Amino acid sequence: MAKRRNFSSAFKAKVALAAIRGDGTQAELAARFKLHPTQIAQWKREALEGLTETFDNKSPKLKGSHEDEVKTLRARIGELVVERDFLAKAFER
């Protein structure tokens, strides 16, 4: 059974950009990057869909969600520190 390959986002962007530019046919790109043509088409479609979000100045979705995530994670860290300290004192007895 073949092992599943994982690709970095930089590689996916490189392949999608080559497909968008039209550096070759899908079959040529598939041979060059050792991928299935369907995978190249999917990454190209995802890249084109993501372009509208890149140039959308009205909603800073990523920054807001990132700040919310940081706040949530810091709260969770605080809870875990309190729990750890409580358990450390309990085991000292």
Backbone as a printed PyTorch tensor [residue, N CA C, xyz], in Angstrom:
tensor([[[  0.8410,  -1.1750,   0.0000],
         [  0.0000,   0.0000,   0.0000],
         [  0.8870,   1.2410,   0.0000]],

        [[  0.5690,   2.2030,  -0.8220],
         [  1.3850,   3.4000,  -0.9590],
         [  1.2050,   4.3140,   0.2460]],

        [[  2.2970,   4.9420,   0.6290],
         [  2.2530,   5.8730,   1.7520],
         [  1.6960,   7.2110,   1.2700]],

        [[  0.8460,   7.8000,   2.0630],
         [  0.2300,   9.0740,   1.7230],
         [  1.2710,  10.1830,   1.8300]],

        [[  1.3410,  11.0410,   0.8190],
         [  2.3080,  12.1270,   0.8120],
         [  1.6660,  13.4000,   1.3450]],

        [[  2.4350,  14.1500,   2.1160],
         [  1.9900,  15.4460,   2.6250],
         [  2.8020,  16.5320,   1.9370]],

        [[  2.1300,  17.5910,   1.5300],
         [  2.7910,  18.6740,   0.8110],
         [  2.7040,  19.9520,   1.6310]],

        [[  3.7720,  20.7200,   1.6050],
         [  3.7860,  21.9930,   2.3280],
         [  2.9200,  23.0020,   1.5850]],

        [[  2.5180,  24.0220,   2.3030],
         [  1.6940,  25.0560,   1.6770],
         [  2.5020,  25.8140,   0.6210]],

        [[  3.8160,  25.9260,   0.8160],
         [  4.6500,  26.6010,  -0.1800],
         [  4.6730,  25.8140,  -1.4890]],

        [[  4.7570,  24.4940,  -1.3960],
         [  4.7480,  23.6610,  -2.5980],
         [  3.4000,  23.7510,  -3.3070]],

        [[  2.3180,  23.7150,  -2.5110],
         [  0.9810,  23.8170,  -3.1080],
         [  0.8180,  25.1540,  -3.8270]],

        [[  1.3170,  26.2240,  -3.2100],
         [  1.2230,  27.5460,  -3.8240],
         [  2.0340,  27.5930,  -5.1210]],

        [[  3.2100,  26.9810,  -5.1180],
         [  4.0560,  26.9530,  -6.3080],
         [  3.3560,  26.2390,  -7.4560]],

        [[  2.7480,  25.1030,  -7.1600],
         [  2.0460,  24.3250,  -8.1860],
         [  0.8200,  25.0840,  -8.6770]],

        [[  0.0460,  25.6490,  -7.7530],
         [ -1.1570,  26.3860,  -8.1370],
         [ -0.8040,  27.6020,  -8.9830]],

        [[  0.2560,  28.3020,  -8.6280],
         [  0.6730,  29.4700,  -9.3880],
         [  1.1130,  29.0760, -10.8000]],

        [[  1.8120,  27.9570, -10.9150],
         [  2.2080,  27.4700, -12.2400],
         [  0.9790,  27.1250, -13.0740]],

        [[ -0.0370,  26.5490, -12.4370],
         [ -1.2670,  26.2080, -13.1590],
         [ -2.0250,  27.4630, -13.5680]],

        [[ -2.0550,  28.4590, -12.6900],
         [ -2.7630,  29.7090, -13.0120],
         [ -2.0620,  30.4380, -14.1480]],

        [[ -0.7340,  30.4700, -14.1080],
         [  0.0330,  31.1400, -15.1530],
         [ -0.0970,  30.4390, -16.5010]],

        [[ -0.3500,  29.1490, -16.4560],
         [ -0.4170,  28.3780, -17.6900],
         [  0.9720,  27.9900, -18.1700]],

        [[  1.8540,  27.6570, -17.2340],
         [  3.2260,  27.2740, -17.5720],
         [  3.2830,  25.9820, -18.3780]],

        [[  2.2050,  25.2970, -18.4600],
         [  2.1200,  24.0640, -19.2450],
         [  0.7260,  23.5030, -19.0980]],

        [[  0.4660,  22.4480, -19.8070],
         [ -0.8280,  21.7980, -19.6540],
         [ -0.8670,  21.0980, -18.3040]],

        [[ -2.0560,  20.6970, -17.8980],
         [ -2.1580,  20.0020, -16.6160],
         [ -1.3610,  18.7100, -16.6300]],

        [[ -1.3480,  18.0390, -17.7520],
         [ -0.5850,  16.7900, -17.8560],
         [  0.9150,  17.0620, -17.7130]],

        [[  1.3920,  18.1400, -18.3330],
         [  2.8130,  18.4920, -18.2200],
         [  3.1730,  18.8620, -16.7880]],

        [[  2.3100,  19.6630, -16.1530],
         [  2.5550,  20.0500, -14.7550],
         [  2.5210,  18.8270, -13.8440]],

        [[  1.5920,  17.9220, -14.1160],
         [  1.4910,  16.7100, -13.3090],
         [  2.7660,  15.8770, -13.4190]],

        [[  3.3070,  15.7830, -14.6030],
         [  4.5510,  15.0250, -14.7890],
         [  5.7240,  15.7330, -14.1230]],

        [[  5.7660,  17.0620, -14.2480],
         [  6.8770,  17.8270, -13.6750],
         [  6.8860,  17.7610, -12.1520]],

        [[  5.7130,  17.8860, -11.5370],
         [  5.6320,  17.9100, -10.0730],
         [  5.2950,  16.5460,  -9.4700]],

        [[  5.1280,  15.5390, -10.3220],
         [  4.7960,  14.1740,  -9.8930],
         [  3.5060,  14.1490,  -9.0650]],

        [[  2.4550,  14.7270,  -9.6350],
         [  1.1390,  14.8030,  -9.0130],
         [  0.0860,  14.3250, -10.0050]],

        [[ -1.0960,  14.0830,  -9.4970],
         [ -2.2290,  13.7520, -10.3650],
         [ -2.8250,  15.0640, -10.8860]],

        [[ -3.2450,  15.1070, -12.1360],
         [ -3.8170,  16.3430, -12.6860],
         [ -5.0230,  16.8630, -11.8960]],

        [[ -5.8000,  15.9750, -11.3240],
         [ -6.9510,  16.3970, -10.5250],
         [ -6.5020,  17.1810,  -9.2910]],

        [[ -5.3900,  16.7670,  -8.6800],
         [ -4.8700,  17.4560,  -7.5070],
         [ -4.4370,  18.8690,  -7.8750]],

        [[ -3.8150,  19.0180,  -9.0210],
         [ -3.3890,  20.3440,  -9.4750],
         [ -4.6040,  21.2290,  -9.7040]],

        [[ -5.6370,  20.6890, -10.3170],
         [ -6.8580,  21.4580, -10.5630],
         [ -7.5060,  21.8900,  -9.2470]],

        [[ -7.4890,  21.0060,  -8.2560],
         [ -8.0870,  21.3320,  -6.9580],
         [ -7.3080,  22.4640,  -6.2790]],

        [[ -5.9840,  22.3810,  -6.2770],
         [ -5.1680,  23.4270,  -5.6490],
         [ -5.3180,  24.7540,  -6.3880]],

        [[ -5.4400,  24.6950,  -7.7140],
         [ -5.6500,  25.9130,  -8.5030],
         [ -6.9850,  26.5570,  -8.1350]],

        [[ -8.0350,  25.7340,  -8.0280],
         [ -9.3590,  26.2450,  -7.6670],
         [ -9.3350,  26.8750,  -6.2760]],

        [[ -8.6870,  26.2110,  -5.3070],
         [ -8.5970,  26.7410,  -3.9480],
         [ -7.8220,  28.0560,  -3.9180]],

        [[ -6.7720,  28.1550,  -4.7220],
         [ -5.9810,  29.3820,  -4.7720],
         [ -6.8060,  30.5330,  -5.3390]],

        [[ -7.5500,  30.2680,  -6.3950],
         [ -8.3680,  31.3130,  -6.9980],
         [ -9.4920,  31.7540,  -6.0620]],

        [[-10.0740,  30.8160,  -5.3230],
         [-11.1210,  31.1690,  -4.3630],
         [-10.5490,  31.9990,  -3.2100]],

        [[ -9.3190,  31.7120,  -2.8300],
         [ -8.6920,  32.4330,  -1.7240],
         [ -8.2480,  33.8380,  -2.0840]],

        [[ -8.1490,  34.1420,  -3.3720],
         [ -7.7110,  35.4730,  -3.7810],
         [ -8.6930,  36.5600,  -3.3550]],

        [[ -9.9700,  36.2680,  -3.3940],
         [-10.9460,  37.2890,  -3.0070],
         [-10.7910,  37.6550,  -1.5390]],

        [[-10.4690,  36.6880,  -0.6850],
         [-10.2630,  36.9750,   0.7310],
         [ -8.9960,  37.7720,   0.9620]],

        [[ -8.0030,  37.5800,   0.1110],
         [ -6.7460,  38.2960,   0.2460],
         [ -6.9400,  39.7900,   0.0410]],

        [[ -7.7550,  40.1630,  -0.9220],
         [ -7.9370,  41.5630,  -1.2520],
         [ -9.1630,  42.1900,  -0.5990]],

        [[ -9.8360,  41.4560,   0.2640],
         [-11.0100,  41.9740,   0.9560],
         [-10.5580,  42.7770,   2.1770]],

        [[-10.6470,  44.1070,   2.1110],
         [-10.1920,  44.9830,   3.1990],
         [-11.2650,  45.2210,   4.2520]],

        [[-12.4820,  44.8130,   3.9830],
         [-13.5770,  45.1180,   4.8930],
         [-13.5780,  44.2580,   6.1420]],

        [[-13.1740,  43.0090,   6.0310],
         [-13.2460,  42.1260,   7.1900],
         [-11.8940,  41.4730,   7.4670]],

        [[-11.2250,  41.9100,   8.5170],
         [ -9.9600,  41.2590,   8.8880],
         [-10.2310,  39.9750,   9.6690]],

        [[-10.7140,  38.9450,   8.9800],
         [-11.1310,  37.7000,   9.6240],
         [ -9.9750,  36.9980,  10.3160]],

        [[ -8.8580,  36.9140,   9.6490],
         [ -7.7430,  36.1610,  10.2060],
         [ -7.1910,  36.8130,  11.4660]],

        [[ -7.0420,  38.1130,  11.4590],
         [ -6.4810,  38.7920,  12.6180],
         [ -7.4050,  38.6710,  13.8230]],

        [[ -8.6870,  38.8550,  13.6270],
         [ -9.6480,  38.7440,  14.7200],
         [ -9.7250,  37.3390,  15.2730]],

        [[ -9.7550,  36.3610,  14.4140],
         [ -9.8420,  34.9830,  14.8800],
         [ -8.5530,  34.5760,  15.5730]],

        [[ -7.4370,  35.1030,  15.1180],
         [ -6.1490,  34.8000,  15.7500],
         [ -6.1090,  35.3790,  17.1640]],

        [[ -6.5790,  36.5990,  17.3260],
         [ -6.5930,  37.2200,  18.6500],
         [ -7.5360,  36.4750,  19.5960]],

        [[ -8.6740,  36.0450,  19.0930],
         [ -9.6090,  35.2740,  19.9170],
         [ -8.9940,  33.9510,  20.3430]],

        [[ -8.2880,  33.3240,  19.4360],
         [ -7.6580,  32.0490,  19.7480],
         [ -6.5670,  32.2240,  20.8050]],

        [[ -5.7930,  33.2930,  20.6890],
         [ -4.7410,  33.5610,  21.6730],
         [ -5.3630,  33.7990,  23.0420]],

        [[ -6.4500,  34.5430,  23.0830],
         [ -7.1190,  34.8170,  24.3560],
         [ -7.6290,  33.5330,  24.9940]],

        [[ -8.2400,  32.6780,  24.1960],
         [ -8.7500,  31.4040,  24.6930],
         [ -7.6230,  30.5100,  25.2030]],

        [[ -6.5360,  30.4520,  24.4570],
         [ -5.4230,  29.6080,  24.8610],
         [ -4.7490,  30.1190,  26.1270]],

        [[ -4.6400,  31.4320,  26.2800],
         [ -4.0520,  31.9780,  27.5090],
         [ -4.9310,  31.6780,  28.7150]],

        [[ -6.2400,  31.7320,  28.5350],
         [ -7.1410,  31.3950,  29.6340],
         [ -6.9790,  29.9260,  30.0180]],

        [[ -6.8590,  29.0650,  29.0300],
         [ -6.6780,  27.6320,  29.2920],
         [ -5.3430,  27.3720,  29.9920]],

        [[ -4.3000,  28.0840,  29.6050],
         [ -2.9980,  27.9440,  30.2660],
         [ -3.1080,  28.3390,  31.7320]],

        [[ -3.8200,  29.4170,  32.0030],
         [ -4.0160,  29.8450,  33.3830],
         [ -4.7230,  28.7850,  34.2090]],

        [[ -5.7610,  28.1750,  33.6410],
         [ -6.4780,  27.1120,  34.3450],
         [ -5.5530,  25.9310,  34.6470]],

        [[ -4.7430,  25.5690,  33.6720],
         [ -3.8480,  24.4260,  33.8620],
         [ -2.7700,  24.7180,  34.9080]],

        [[ -2.2950,  25.9490,  34.9730],
         [ -1.2970,  26.3180,  35.9750],
         [ -1.8950,  26.2180,  37.3740]],

        [[ -3.1060,  26.7070,  37.5470],
         [ -3.7740,  26.6290,  38.8440],
         [ -3.9830,  25.1740,  39.2350]],

        [[ -4.4190,  24.3560,  38.3070],
         [ -4.6420,  22.9380,  38.5800],
         [ -3.3350,  22.2340,  38.9490]],

        [[ -2.2710,  22.5420,  38.2200],
         [ -0.9760,  21.9430,  38.5150],
         [ -0.4920,  22.3240,  39.9010]],

        [[ -0.6160,  23.5980,  40.2620],
         [ -0.1850,  24.0510,  41.5890],
         [ -0.9970,  23.3780,  42.6940]],

        [[ -2.3100,  23.2390,  42.4770],
         [ -3.1690,  22.5980,  43.4550],
         [ -2.7600,  21.1440,  43.6600]],

        [[ -2.5190,  20.4360,  42.5670],
         [ -2.1250,  19.0390,  42.6540],
         [ -0.7380,  18.8660,  43.2640]],

        [[  0.1530,  19.7880,  42.9960],
         [  1.4990,  19.7190,  43.5640],
         [  1.4170,  19.8510,  45.0850]],

        [[  0.5960,  20.7600,  45.5640],
         [  0.4300,  20.9310,  47.0300],
         [ -0.2310,  19.7030,  47.6470]],

        [[ -1.1830,  19.1030,  46.9150],
         [ -1.8880,  17.9390,  47.4460],
         [ -0.9490,  16.7360,  47.5690]],

        [[ -0.0290,  16.5910,  46.6360],
         [  0.8830,  15.4590,  46.6900],
         [  2.0350,  15.6730,  47.6730]],

        [[  2.2660,  16.8920,  48.0860],
         [  3.3140,  17.1660,  49.0700],
         [  2.9410,  16.6320,  50.4440]],

        [[  1.6640,  16.5090,  50.7130],
         [  1.2020,  16.0640,  52.0240],
         [  1.5170,  14.6460,  52.2780]]])
